[in-house]
Amino acid sequence: MQGRTRFQKMVFLLQQQLETDSSISTYDFEAYDYGPFSKGLYDDLDDLIDRGLVEETREEFDEDKALYEYELTEKGRDLAKRFEDLKETNQVLNLSEELKDEFNQKDLSEVLDFVYSEYPEYTENSVLR
């Protein structure tokens, strides 16, 4: 997945579609610079990177901008396979694939437009509003 902002929005959309299932833990999102944001999500992502389960690559554009890309490592894929048989895991994986197929290739502006139109309450602090 490309981009930190995209990653935040994809997890937000995933969580919105899973909220009816209380057995799955969720993140607290707040209205922020580019819509819904969760610090806890970044903290968990950093932890997964530190544990070698996710690889982060970073391409610098200038001193203020970089493009991040995230991918499960082999160790991360092996761990994910251990949980494949759980109903909740399958639900999350299937929905994640659907969202990735729908939004991962779109421009970030299109993803933000969708999130902003569907969840306007998360745009109150947006720098794009």
GIDA-V967070 format. One line per field, one symbol per residue. ss: DSSP state (A for helix, B for strand, O for the rest). A space follows every 50 residues. Layout:
# GIDA-V967070
ss: ???
This chain:
# GIDA-V967070
ss: OBOAAAAAAAAAAAAAAAOOOOOOOOOOOBBBOOBBBOAAAAAAAAAAAA OOOBBBBBBBBBOOBBBBBBBBOAAAAAAAAAOOOOAAAAAAAAAAAAAA AAAOOOOAAAAAAAAAAAOAAAOOOOOOO
